[in-house]
């Protein structure tokens, strides 16, 4: 569906440019610019998440700011505002994190009852 929408946008761009007497070069340039913007919007978050994964999992054992794949890391104190391993981390929360490899088998993550405290569990899929 996304590719169809992009195709329609490019087709409209070419039709408008042709009707205004634009040259073939400006048509190619406009289409390339549009495609570049689309690829950036789609690809940049994937690149940033992969960089975060690489930095966060670059450890041989679980620690406060890093943990190997399939192990949890726990930040037991509030994060300093200068912390830059993750883009825009909340500095007023305590964090646990893991990158789980589900290629071989599924995994079960159990979250204990937090009582009256606020708790968030977020699951992200890089490729979905």
TORKOL-4160 file (C-alpha; in steps of 0.2 Angstrom, whole numbers, padded with zeros to 4 digits, m for minus):
128
<pt num="1" X="0000" Y="0000" Z="0000"/>
<pt num="2" X="0014" Y="0012" Z="0004"/>
<pt num="3" X="0023" Y="0009" Z="m0012"/>
<pt num="4" X="0006" Y="0012" Z="m0022"/>
<pt num="5" X="0004" Y="0028" Z="m0013"/>
<pt num="6" X="0022" Y="0033" Z="m0017"/>
<pt num="7" X="0019" Y="0028" Z="m0035"/>
<pt num="8" X="0003" Y="0039" Z="m0036"/>
<pt num="9" X="0013" Y="0054" Z="m0028"/>
<pt num="10" X="0027" Y="0052" Z="m0041"/>
<pt num="11" X="0014" Y="0050" Z="m0055"/>
<pt num="12" X="0005" Y="0066" Z="m0050"/>
<pt num="13" X="0022" Y="0075" Z="m0048"/>
<pt num="14" X="0027" Y="0070" Z="m0066"/>
<pt num="15" X="0010" Y="0075" Z="m0073"/>
<pt num="16" X="0010" Y="0092" Z="m0065"/>
<pt num="17" X="0028" Y="0095" Z="m0071"/>
<pt num="18" X="0024" Y="0089" Z="m0089"/>
<pt num="19" X="0009" Y="0101" Z="m0090"/>
<pt num="20" X="0020" Y="0115" Z="m0085"/>
<pt num="21" X="0033" Y="0112" Z="m0098"/>
<pt num="22" X="0046" Y="0106" Z="m0086"/>
<pt num="23" X="0062" Y="0098" Z="m0093"/>
<pt num="24" X="0066" Y="0079" Z="m0091"/>
<pt num="25" X="0080" Y="0083" Z="m0079"/>
<pt num="26" X="0069" Y="0093" Z="m0067"/>
<pt num="27" X="0057" Y="0078" Z="m0067"/>
<pt num="28" X="0070" Y="0066" Z="m0062"/>
<pt num="29" X="0077" Y="0078" Z="m0049"/>
<pt num="30" X="0060" Y="0080" Z="m0042"/>
<pt num="31" X="0056" Y="0062" Z="m0041"/>
<pt num="32" X="0073" Y="0058" Z="m0034"/>
<pt num="33" X="0071" Y="0071" Z="m0020"/>
<pt num="34" X="0054" Y="0064" Z="m0016"/>
<pt num="35" X="0060" Y="0046" Z="m0015"/>
<pt num="36" X="0075" Y="0052" Z="m0005"/>
<pt num="37" X="0063" Y="0060" Z="0008"/>
<pt num="38" X="0052" Y="0044" Z="0009"/>
<pt num="39" X="0068" Y="0033" Z="0011"/>
<pt num="40" X="0074" Y="0044" Z="0025"/>
<pt num="41" X="0058" Y="0045" Z="0034"/>
<pt num="42" X="0056" Y="0026" Z="0033"/>
<pt num="43" X="0075" Y="0021" Z="0036"/>
<pt num="44" X="0082" Y="0033" Z="0049"/>
<pt num="45" X="0072" Y="0026" Z="0064"/>
<pt num="46" X="0078" Y="0009" Z="0059"/>
<pt num="47" X="0096" Y="0015" Z="0058"/>
<pt num="48" X="0094" Y="0024" Z="0075"/>
<pt num="49" X="0087" Y="0009" Z="0083"/>
<pt num="50" X="0100" Y="m0003" Z="0076"/>
<pt num="51" X="0114" Y="0009" Z="0083"/>
<pt num="52" X="0105" Y="0009" Z="0100"/>
<pt num="53" X="0105" Y="m0010" Z="0100"/>
<pt num="54" X="0123" Y="m0011" Z="0095"/>
<pt num="55" X="0128" Y="0001" Z="0109"/>
<pt num="56" X="0116" Y="m0007" Z="0122"/>
<pt num="57" X="0121" Y="m0025" Z="0119"/>
<pt num="58" X="0140" Y="m0022" Z="0117"/>
<pt num="59" X="0143" Y="m0031" Z="0134"/>
<pt num="60" X="0149" Y="m0048" Z="0139"/>
<pt num="61" X="0137" Y="m0048" Z="0155"/>
<pt num="62" X="0122" Y="m0039" Z="0160"/>
<pt num="63" X="0126" Y="m0022" Z="0169"/>
<pt num="64" X="0117" Y="m0006" Z="0173"/>
<pt num="65" X="0118" Y="0002" Z="0155"/>
<pt num="66" X="0121" Y="m0013" Z="0144"/>
<pt num="67" X="0117" Y="m0031" Z="0142"/>
<pt num="68" X="0120" Y="m0045" Z="0129"/>
<pt num="69" X="0106" Y="m0050" Z="0118"/>
<pt num="70" X="0092" Y="m0060" Z="0127"/>
<pt num="71" X="0097" Y="m0053" Z="0144"/>
<pt num="72" X="0089" Y="m0039" Z="0154"/>
<pt num="73" X="0099" Y="m0024" Z="0159"/>
<pt num="74" X="0093" Y="m0014" Z="0174"/>
<pt num="75" X="0096" Y="0005" Z="0177"/>
<pt num="76" X="0093" Y="0005" Z="0196"/>
<pt num="77" X="0095" Y="0024" Z="0198"/>
<pt num="78" X="0089" Y="0039" Z="0188"/>
<pt num="79" X="0098" Y="0043" Z="0172"/>
<pt num="80" X="0109" Y="0058" Z="0171"/>
<pt num="81" X="0103" Y="0071" Z="0159"/>
<pt num="82" X="0119" Y="0069" Z="0149"/>
<pt num="83" X="0116" Y="0051" Z="0146"/>
<pt num="84" X="0117" Y="0048" Z="0127"/>
<pt num="85" X="0117" Y="0029" Z="0124"/>
<pt num="86" X="0099" Y="0030" Z="0120"/>
<pt num="87" X="0090" Y="0045" Z="0111"/>
<pt num="88" X="0079" Y="0055" Z="0122"/>
<pt num="89" X="0078" Y="0043" Z="0137"/>
<pt num="90" X="0067" Y="0049" Z="0151"/>
<pt num="91" X="0078" Y="0055" Z="0166"/>
<pt num="92" X="0064" Y="0053" Z="0179"/>
<pt num="93" X="0061" Y="0035" Z="0177"/>
<pt num="94" X="0070" Y="0019" Z="0182"/>
<pt num="95" X="0072" Y="0007" Z="0167"/>
<pt num="96" X="0075" Y="m0011" Z="0163"/>
<pt num="97" X="0078" Y="m0016" Z="0145"/>
<pt num="98" X="0082" Y="m0030" Z="0134"/>
<pt num="99" X="0084" Y="m0034" Z="0115"/>
<pt num="100" X="0077" Y="m0051" Z="0112"/>
<pt num="101" X="0081" Y="m0062" Z="0098"/>
<pt num="102" X="0065" Y="m0072" Z="0093"/>
<pt num="103" X="0072" Y="m0080" Z="0077"/>
<pt num="104" X="0075" Y="m0097" Z="0085"/>
<pt num="105" X="0060" Y="m0098" Z="0097"/>
<pt num="106" X="0047" Y="m0086" Z="0106"/>
<pt num="107" X="0051" Y="m0080" Z="0123"/>
<pt num="108" X="0039" Y="m0076" Z="0138"/>
<pt num="109" X="0042" Y="m0060" Z="0148"/>
<pt num="110" X="0033" Y="m0060" Z="0164"/>
<pt num="111" X="0030" Y="m0044" Z="0173"/>
<pt num="112" X="0026" Y="m0044" Z="0192"/>
<pt num="113" X="0012" Y="m0034" Z="0200"/>
<pt num="114" X="0017" Y="m0016" Z="0202"/>
<pt num="115" X="0004" Y="m0013" Z="0215"/>
<pt num="116" X="m0001" Y="0005" Z="0215"/>
<pt num="117" X="0015" Y="0011" Z="0205"/>
<pt num="118" X="0015" Y="0016" Z="0187"/>
<pt num="119" X="0023" Y="0003" Z="0175"/>
<pt num="120" X="0025" Y="0003" Z="0157"/>
<pt num="121" X="0030" Y="m0012" Z="0146"/>
<pt num="122" X="0034" Y="m0008" Z="0128"/>
<pt num="123" X="0038" Y="m0021" Z="0114"/>
<pt num="124" X="0045" Y="m0015" Z="0098"/>
<pt num="125" X="0048" Y="m0024" Z="0081"/>
<pt num="126" X="0062" Y="m0016" Z="0071"/>
<pt num="127" X="0055" Y="m0023" Z="0054"/>
<pt num="128" X="0036" Y="m0022" Z="0056"/>
